[in-house]
Structures are given as C-alpha cells and as structure tokens.
Amino acid sequence: MNLIDRIGRYPVQTALIAIALLILITSTFSIVPETKQGVVLRFGEPVRIVNRYDSKEGFGADGAGLIWQIPFVENITWIDKRILSVPMERQQVLSTDQARLQVDAFARFRIVDPLRMVITAKNSENVASALRPILGSALRNELGKRPFATLLSAERGQVMDNIQAGLNRVARQYGAEIVDVRIKRADLPSGAPLESALERMRTARRQEALTIQAQGLKQAQILRAQADADAAKTYAAAFGKDADFYDFYRAMQSYERTFGTDGSSPEGSSSIILSPDNTYLKEFQGRR
C-alpha cells in the first residue's frame, strides 16, 4: 500500500499528523524581525537574548532571521528595538516668577537591556507607563526653579538636559535609555493671568535696562576720572622735567581754544583786543 492509499484510507489521522507537524515546526522555528529583539524564556526563566540592540551595530549586521527554540519548553518575549515615545498629559507648572504655565512635553526612549526590562516591567508599555509620572514630576521640579523667560532663551536646552538626566536614572532601572526630552508647548493661561505675566515681564525688562544704563554711566565716570588723573600725572611729570616747555605747551592750547582755531567756535565769530604788552601774549613776544 503506497502513501497515497494510506492517506485516502486514514484521512482523519493524516490530517491530525499534519497539524501536529505544523505546530511542532512553528513552535521550533521563529522569524526574528529587524525591528525586534527577543528574550528566550525556558519555563519562565530567561536563557538567552536574540537580536539584541547594539549602538555600534552596522546596518544589515543585526541578528534578524530564522532561529530555533525547544518547542513547548521555550517561548520568546519580543521587545521593540526602535525609539519609543512617552507622551505626557498637559501639566500646570508654577515658575519662580509666579507664572502658571500649561506645559506639553514628551520623552523618547529605547530598550537597551531587554533582560532587565522583562524582569522588571514585562513589556515596553509598562516601561512607558512607569516613566510618564516621573517625567511630569521632573518637569515640574526643574521648571519650578526657573523664571518663565528661561523657556524663551538658550537656557532652555540646559533645562531639557537636566530633565533627561534625572529621567534616565529611573529609566535604567527598567533597562531603558532616554534618548531625548522635549517641550512641545509652554503657554500661559489666557485672560488676566496672561496679561499680568506679560506686564511683569515688561517691568522686569525695563528695570534691567535701567540697571544696565546706570552701571554703564558709573563705569564711564570711573574711566573718565582715571583718564583725567593719568593726564594730570603726565602733565605734572612734564612740568617737572621742563617748566618752560610746559608753560609754552599750555599757552599754545589756550591760544588755540581762545582764538577758535581748534574748531570749537565758528571762524571770525568773535574779536579780541589786547595790549601788545599783555602777559597773556608773552609767548608771541619770544624769549628775552
């Protein structure tokens, strides 16, 4: 009796055997996607990791493909290798300048230690759920230390780095790594609170401008006084070396200013009548 005859005689038994073989094959072999990493569990205990995430891994050099496992003894928990997101519900934050902010933020993370993740959180959804309240708390704590204007300046990047560092310490407990933290929106409540906050910001900027102006005037006075002192010191030193030359130099300066030749007054705008013997004109009389 050939195989075809046996199949025809025992169709039910043949179908059951085919189904059993199909189940055995599917339980023995699995296809590992490029976007997944897996933890192989034997009777609930992890024994190995397949296609694990590696930051130094080159393109096309992953462990994706066909793998085998002991049927009915081992099973695989699949974990996403891609970057995942933790959205946060809108939070109300009180800044140091008493501005109430409505903040929308999110964090992005990746599972870098799948074994720890399976042990502590079972799956990536649980990791996201655990990180969400921590993100909100870190955001409130960090923004509560700074004024609202910080979010409009270059210091915003430092705020994000601090939040990411704090969140990363918690994420490592679940085998995850925080890739980025970003604030999508930070709005003031509309109405009177918004107008009040804007007025406080205007007042603060005006006060800051007046302070800078006063400091500039003070510095200018100090520099001017120092310059006058240095000039007086120089004149005194010159007078000590040659008193006659100093008298001549000062007389020339006086003539230039008095007669308007230095450009301080329009030419020909005034007339001066002096006696030739006037001591003021002694430098024109020559040395005797």
C-alpha positions in Angstrom: 0.0 0.0 0.0 1.6 3.3 -1.0 1.4 6.6 0.8 -1.5 8.0 -1.2 -3.6 5.0 -0.5 -2.9 5.2 3.2 -3.8 8.9 3.2 -7.0 8.0 1.5 -7.8 5.3 3.9 -6.9 7.3 7.1 -7.7 10.9 6.2 -8.5 12.0 9.8 -5.3 10.5 11.2 -3.3 12.0 8.4 -4.8 15.5 9.0 -4.1 15.2 12.7 -0.5 14.2 12.0 -0.1 17.2 9.5 -1.5 19.6 12.1 0.8 18.2 14.8 3.9 18.6 12.5 2.8 22.1 11.6 2.5 23.0 15.3 5.9 21.4 16.0 7.6 23.3 13.2 6.0 26.7 14.2 7.0 26.0 17.8 10.5 25.1 16.9 11.4 27.9 14.4 10.7 31.6 14.7 11.4 34.6 12.4 13.2 37.5 14.1 12.3 40.9 12.6 14.9 43.5 12.3 12.9 45.9 14.5 12.6 43.4 17.3 14.8 41.9 20.0 13.7 38.9 21.9 14.3 37.3 25.3 14.0 33.5 25.2 12.3 32.1 28.3 12.6 28.5 29.4 9.8 27.6 31.9 9.6 31.3 32.6 13.3 31.8 33.2 15.4 33.8 30.7 18.1 31.8 29.0 19.3 33.9 26.1 18.7 37.1 24.0 18.3 37.2 20.3 18.9 40.2 18.0 19.9 42.4 20.9 20.2 46.2 20.4 23.8 47.3 19.9 24.6 51.0 19.4 27.8 50.0 17.4 25.9 47.6 15.2 26.3 48.4 11.5 23.4 48.5 9.0 22.4 44.9 8.0 24.6 43.3 10.6 21.8 42.5 13.1 20.7 39.1 14.3 17.4 39.1 12.3 16.4 35.9 10.5 15.3 32.4 11.4 16.1 30.9 14.8 15.1 27.7 16.6 13.9 27.0 20.1 12.9 24.0 22.1 9.2 23.5 21.4 6.7 23.7 24.2 9.6 24.4 26.6 10.8 27.8 25.4 8.9 30.9 24.3 10.1 34.3 23.2 9.1 37.7 24.5 9.5 40.3 21.8 10.7 43.8 22.5 10.9 46.7 20.1 14.4 47.9 19.1 13.1 51.2 17.8 12.9 54.5 19.6 9.6 54.7 21.6 7.7 57.7 22.9 6.3 58.6 26.3 3.6 61.3 25.8 2.7 63.3 28.9 -0.6 64.9 29.7 -0.6 68.7 29.9 0.9 69.8 33.2 0.5 73.0 35.2 3.8 74.4 36.4 4.5 77.4 38.6 7.7 79.2 37.8 9.8 81.2 40.1 8.2 84.5 38.9 4.8 83.1 39.8 3.8 82.4 36.2 1.4 79.4 35.9 2.4 77.5 32.7 0.5 74.9 30.8 3.2 72.6 29.5 3.1 69.8 27.0 6.1 67.6 26.8 7.3 64.1 25.7 10.3 61.8 26.1 11.8 59.3 23.7 13.4 56.1 25.0 14.9 52.8 23.7 15.2 49.5 25.4 19.0 48.7 25.7 18.8 45.9 28.3 15.9 43.6 27.3 16.6 41.1 30.1 16.3 43.7 32.8 13.2 45.1 31.1 11.5 41.7 31.0 12.4 41.1 34.7 11.2 44.5 36.0 8.5 45.6 33.6 7.5 42.6 31.4 6.9 44.8 28.3 7.7 48.3 26.9 4.2 49.6 27.5 4.7 49.1 31.3 8.0 51.0 30.9 6.3 53.9 29.3 3.6 53.9 32.0 6.2 53.9 34.7 8.2 56.8 33.1 5.2 59.0 32.4 4.6 60.3 36.1 8.4 60.6 36.6 8.6 62.8 33.5 5.8 65.1 34.8 7.5 65.3 38.3 10.9 66.1 36.8 9.4 68.7 34.6 7.6 70.5 37.4 10.7 70.4 39.7 13.0 71.7 37.0 10.8 74.5 35.7 9.8 75.4 39.2 13.4 76.5 39.8 13.5 79.0 36.9 11.5 82.0 35.6 9.2 81.8 32.6 11.7 83.7 30.4 14.1 80.7 30.6 11.9 78.8 28.2 12.4 81.6 25.6 16.2 81.7 25.9 19.1 79.4 25.1 19.0 78.2 28.7 16.0 76.0 27.7 18.4 73.4 26.3 20.1 73.1 29.7 16.7 72.6 31.3 15.9 69.7 28.9 19.3 68.1 29.6 18.7 68.2 33.4 15.2 66.6 33.0 16.7 64.0 30.7 19.5 63.1 33.2 17.0 62.8 36.0 14.6 60.7 34.0 17.5 58.5 32.7 18.4 57.4 36.2 14.9 55.9 36.6 14.8 54.5 33.1 18.0 52.5 33.7 16.1 50.5 36.3 13.9 49.2 33.6 16.6 48.5 31.1 15.8 51.7 29.0 17.7 54.7 27.9 16.2 58.2 27.5 17.2 59.4 24.0 15.5 62.9 24.2 13.2 65.1 26.2 11.3 67.9 24.5 8.7 70.5 25.5 6.1 70.8 22.7 4.3 73.9 24.1 4.5 76.1 27.2 1.6 78.5 27.3 0.4 81.0 29.9 -3.3 80.7 30.9 -5.3 83.1 28.8 -7.1 86.1 30.3 -5.9 88.1 33.3 -3.1 85.8 34.3 -1.5 86.1 30.8 -1.8 89.9 30.8 -0.4 90.1 34.4 2.5 87.9 33.5 3.3 90.0 30.4 3.2 93.2 32.4 5.6 91.7 35.0 7.9 90.7 32.2 7.8 94.3 30.7 8.5 95.8 34.1 11.4 93.4 34.7 13.0 94.2 31.3 12.6 98.0 32.0 14.3 97.7 35.4 17.0 95.6 33.9 17.6 98.2 31.2 17.8 101.0 33.8 20.3 98.9 35.8 22.5 98.3 32.8 22.4 102.0 31.9 23.3 103.1 35.5 26.2 100.6 35.5 27.4 102.0 32.2 27.3 105.6 33.4 29.1 104.6 36.5 31.8 102.8 34.5 32.1 105.8 32.2 32.6 108.2 35.1 35.3 105.9 36.6 37.1 105.7 33.2 36.9 109.4 32.7 38.2 110.1 36.2 41.0 107.7 35.7 41.9 109.3 32.4 41.9 112.8 34.0 44.2 111.5 36.7 46.6 109.9 34.2 46.6 113.2 32.2 47.3 115.3 35.3 50.1 112.9 36.3 51.6 113.2 32.8 51.3 117.0 32.9 52.9 117.1 36.3 55.8 114.9 35.1 56.3 117.1 32.0 56.3 120.2 34.2 58.9 118.7 36.5 61.2 118.0 33.6 60.9 121.3 31.7 58.8 124.0 33.2 59.4 126.4 30.3 58.2 123.9 27.7 55.2 123.1 29.8 54.3 126.8 30.0 54.7 127.1 26.3 52.6 124.0 25.6 49.7 125.1 27.8 49.8 128.6 26.3 49.5 127.1 22.8 46.5 125.1 23.9 44.9 128.2 25.4 45.5 130.3 22.3 44.0 127.5 20.1 40.8 127.4 22.2 40.6 131.2 22.8 41.0 132.2 19.1 38.8 129.4 17.8 41.4 127.7 15.7 40.5 124.3 17.2 37.1 124.3 15.6 35.2 124.8 18.8 33.7 128.1 17.6 33.0 129.4 14.1 35.9 131.2 12.5 35.5 135.0 12.8 32.7 134.8 15.3 34.4 137.0 17.9 37.1 139.7 18.2 39.6 140.1 21.0 41.6 143.3 21.6 44.6 143.1 23.8 47.6 145.3 24.5 50.9 144.0 23.0 52.4 144.0 26.4 49.6 141.8 27.9 51.2 138.9 29.8 48.7 136.5 28.1 50.6 137.1 24.8 54.0 136.6 26.2 54.7 133.5 24.1 54.3 135.7 21.0 57.0 138.1 22.2 59.7 135.5 22.1 62.3 134.7 24.8 64.3 137.5 26.4 
